Amino acid sequence: MELRHLRYFQAVAEELSFSKAARRLRIAQPALSRAVQEVEHELGFRLIDRNRRTVALTDAGAVLLAEAGVIIQRLEEALRKVRRTAAGEEGELRLGYIGPPTQGFLGRLLAEFRARFPKVSVHLEERTPERVWEMVARGRLAVALTRPVPGHGERALRTLLLRREPLGVVLPDEHRYASKKSLMWKSLEREPLIILARREGVGLHDEILAACRSAGFAPRIAQSPSLMGTVLTYVQSGAGMGIATDSVAAAAMPAGLVFVPLKPEHSVPLVMAWNPDEDSPPVRAFRALAQEWLEEGKLWYHTS
């Protein structure tokens, strides 16, 4: 029995008229009659009693009408769900991210994504850049907002550059350099520095060391904690000068600290990464929204 047979039978059973059902379905009445007869022949019993004046359902026909309605409705709902999923309007988005660099925009970005695609279930994972990259490569996450990870190029993820984050120094607001518009890297030569541990952010850590080498000195690393919040706490305590990106100044700077850009400019990238083998419609929809925000300048920070 084909689905069209159920639809044809449903129309006749609801209209109790072959001619009205044929007009409703926009098919010839003889073809409709043959279709109903084929259903009855396959089942082995009559569904409709008809004569020249009346059409009536048998008891079996009444049961089939009720069941056919459920089947057709479920199928139509399933097809709508499939279409929404194909359009990125339904499904699941598993998103990994790193904290401070995304704090200034991720909540707003996700709020708009939920407004546009309310039937997509969003699951968030905050991890280190290396861990996020690995989870995307292994299919445990669908997309990530993270930093490129040196040495992981063999894991062929696709990326979109969201922005390059300039580095600067974080100081107590009473520090002698706090009122500067910018500082030269060379001025940090004799200062105790607080930088994020390499295991928690290899790209950021290595770029800081490279900037110091380019300025002609080896940094005096006083502390190398695992969290950017701890970097800021060390600075508040007077343990040294922190090195961070401008996103920290925009989104996570405690009271009593200031951010001063460092010259010449060194920066670290923030990218969106995804696995082309896991490129589902919700991922494509999220990428399109991020691209839209990127073009409209909504992913940029304002530190002043």
C-alpha positions in Angstrom: 0.0 0.0 0.0 1.4 3.4 -1.0 1.0 6.6 0.9 -1.2 8.0 -1.9 -3.7 5.2 -1.4 -4.1 6.4 2.2 -4.6 10.0 1.1 -7.1 8.9 -1.5 -9.0 6.8 1.0 -8.9 9.6 3.6 -10.4 12.1 1.2 -13.3 9.7 0.2 -13.9 8.8 3.8 -14.1 12.4 5.0 -16.2 13.6 2.1 -18.3 10.5 1.8 -18.4 11.3 -1.9 -16.2 10.1 -4.7 -16.9 13.1 -6.8 -16.2 15.6 -4.0 -13.0 13.7 -3.0 -11.8 13.7 -6.7 -12.3 17.5 -6.9 -10.5 18.0 -3.6 -7.6 15.8 -4.8 -7.7 17.2 -8.3 -7.7 13.8 -9.9 -10.1 11.9 -12.1 -12.9 10.1 -10.3 -12.3 6.7 -12.0 -8.7 6.8 -10.9 -9.8 7.6 -7.3 -12.3 4.7 -7.3 -9.6 2.3 -8.6 -7.2 3.4 -5.8 -9.8 2.7 -3.1 -10.6 -0.7 -4.6 -6.8 -1.5 -4.7 -6.7 -0.8 -0.9 -9.7 -3.0 -0.2 -8.3 -5.7 -2.4 -4.9 -5.6 -0.6 -6.6 -5.7 2.8 -9.1 -8.4 1.8 -12.3 -6.6 3.1 -14.5 -3.6 2.3 -13.8 -0.2 3.7 -16.6 1.7 2.0 -20.2 0.7 1.3 -21.4 2.5 -1.8 -24.3 2.5 -4.1 -25.7 5.0 -6.5 -27.0 7.3 -3.8 -24.8 6.9 -0.7 -21.3 6.3 0.4 -20.8 5.0 4.0 -17.8 3.7 6.0 -17.7 0.2 7.3 -16.5 -0.4 10.8 -13.1 -1.3 9.4 -13.1 1.8 7.2 -13.8 4.0 10.2 -10.8 2.6 12.1 -8.5 3.0 9.0 -9.7 6.6 8.6 -8.6 7.4 12.2 -5.3 5.6 11.8 -4.6 7.1 8.4 -5.1 10.6 9.9 -2.4 9.9 12.5 0.0 8.4 10.0 -0.4 11.3 7.5 -0.1 13.9 10.3 3.1 12.3 11.7 4.6 12.1 8.2 3.8 15.8 7.5 5.4 16.7 10.9 8.5 14.6 10.1 8.9 16.2 6.7 8.6 19.7 8.3 11.2 18.7 10.8 13.5 17.4 8.0 13.1 20.7 6.1 13.8 22.8 9.2 16.9 20.7 9.9 18.1 21.1 6.4 17.7 24.8 6.7 19.6 24.9 10.0 16.4 25.8 11.9 16.4 22.6 14.0 19.0 20.2 15.4 21.9 20.6 17.8 24.9 23.0 17.9 27.8 21.9 20.1 30.0 24.9 20.5 33.4 25.1 22.2 35.0 28.4 23.2 37.8 30.1 25.2 36.7 32.5 27.9 38.0 36.1 28.0 38.5 36.5 24.3 34.8 35.7 23.6 33.2 37.2 26.7 32.5 40.6 25.0 30.3 39.2 22.3 29.5 35.5 22.6 26.4 35.9 24.8 24.9 38.4 22.4 25.8 36.3 19.4 24.1 33.2 20.9 21.1 35.2 22.0 20.5 36.3 18.3 21.2 32.7 17.1 18.5 31.4 19.5 16.1 34.1 18.4 16.6 33.1 14.8 16.7 29.3 15.3 14.7 28.6 18.5 14.5 24.9 17.8 18.3 24.4 17.7 19.6 23.0 21.0 22.9 24.8 21.9 25.5 23.0 24.1 28.5 25.0 25.3 32.0 23.8 26.4 34.6 26.2 27.7 38.0 24.8 27.5 41.7 25.7 26.7 42.5 26.4 23.0 44.3 23.1 22.6 41.4 21.1 24.2 38.8 22.9 22.1 40.7 22.3 18.9 41.1 18.6 19.7 37.4 18.2 20.5 36.4 19.7 17.2 38.9 17.5 15.3 37.5 14.4 17.0 33.9 15.3 16.3 33.0 15.9 20.0 32.3 19.6 19.2 30.8 20.9 16.0 32.3 24.4 16.0 34.6 26.4 18.2 35.8 30.0 18.9 39.4 29.6 19.8 43.0 30.3 18.8 45.0 28.4 16.2 47.1 25.7 17.8 50.7 25.3 16.5 51.5 21.7 15.5 47.9 20.7 14.9 47.8 21.6 11.2 47.5 17.9 10.3 44.0 18.0 11.7 42.4 19.6 8.7 39.9 22.0 10.3 38.5 24.9 8.4 38.9 28.3 10.1 37.5 31.8 9.8 39.6 34.7 11.2 37.3 36.7 13.5 39.9 39.2 14.7 43.5 39.7 15.7 43.8 40.7 19.4 46.6 43.2 20.1 48.7 42.6 23.2 49.2 45.1 26.0 50.3 45.3 29.6 47.9 45.3 32.6 48.9 47.6 35.4 47.5 48.9 38.7 46.0 52.3 38.1 48.6 53.9 40.4 51.6 52.5 38.5 54.0 55.0 36.9 53.1 53.7 33.4 49.3 53.6 34.0 48.8 57.0 32.3 50.7 56.1 29.1 48.9 55.9 25.8 51.2 53.0 24.9 54.4 51.4 26.0 57.4 49.9 24.1 58.1 46.2 24.7 61.6 47.2 25.6 60.4 49.0 28.6 59.3 45.7 30.1 62.9 44.3 30.1 63.5 44.7 33.8 60.0 44.2 35.0 58.5 41.0 36.6 55.9 39.7 34.2 52.8 37.7 34.8 51.7 35.7 31.7 49.4 32.8 31.1 50.9 29.3 31.3 51.8 27.8 28.0 49.8 24.6 28.6 46.7 26.8 28.8 47.3 29.0 25.8 50.3 28.1 23.7 49.6 30.7 21.0 49.4 33.6 23.4 52.3 32.4 25.5 54.6 32.0 22.5 53.6 35.3 20.9 54.5 37.1 24.2 58.0 35.4 24.2 58.5 36.2 20.6 57.6 39.9 21.1 60.2 40.1 23.9 62.9 38.4 21.8 62.1 40.9 19.0 62.6 43.7 21.5 66.0 42.3 22.4 65.5 40.8 25.8 64.4 37.6 27.7 61.4 38.3 29.9 61.5 37.9 33.7 58.5 35.7 34.2 57.4 36.1 37.9 54.3 33.9 37.6 52.7 31.8 35.0 49.2 30.8 36.2 46.6 28.7 34.4 43.8 31.2 34.3 43.7 34.8 33.0 41.7 35.8 36.1 44.7 34.7 38.2 47.0 36.8 36.0 44.9 39.8 36.9 44.8 38.9 40.6 48.6 38.7 40.6 48.8 42.2 39.1 46.3 43.5 41.7 48.5 42.1 44.4 51.6 43.9 43.1 53.4 40.8 41.9 54.2 42.2 38.5 52.9 43.4 35.2 50.4 41.3 33.3 50.5 40.7 29.6 47.1 40.1 28.0 45.0 40.9 24.9 42.7 43.8 24.5 39.7 41.5 24.9 40.6 41.1 28.5 40.6 44.8 29.0 37.2 45.1 27.3 35.5 42.2 29.1 37.2 41.1 32.2 39.3 44.0 33.7 38.8 44.4 37.5 38.5 47.8 39.0 41.8 49.4 39.8 43.6 48.0 36.8 44.3 49.6 33.4 45.4 48.2 30.0 48.1 49.9 28.1 48.8 48.8 24.4 52.3 47.6 23.6 54.4 48.8 20.6 55.3 47.6 18.1 52.0 45.8 17.9 52.0 42.0 18.4 48.7 40.2 18.3 47.1 36.7 18.5 44.3 35.5 16.3 40.8 34.5 17.4 39.2 32.1 14.9 36.1 30.1 14.4 37.1 26.5 13.6 34.9 23.6 12.4 35.4 20.1 11.0 34.3 19.9 7.4 33.3 16.3 8.1 30.8 17.5 10.8 29.4 20.4 8.8 25.7 20.2 9.8 23.0 22.7 8.9 23.1 24.3 12.4 26.8 24.8 12.1 26.4 26.4 8.7 23.7 28.7 10.2 25.9 29.7 13.1 28.8 30.3 10.7 26.6 32.5 8.5 25.5 34.5 11.6 29.1 35.0 12.8 30.2 36.1 9.3 27.3 38.6 9.3 28.4 40.0 12.7 32.0 40.1 11.5 31.1 42.1 8.5 28.9 44.5 10.6 31.7 45.0 13.1 29.8 43.5 16.1 32.7 41.2 17.1 35.1 44.1 17.8 35.9 45.4 21.2 35.9 48.9 22.5 38.5 49.4 25.3 38.2 53.1 25.8 
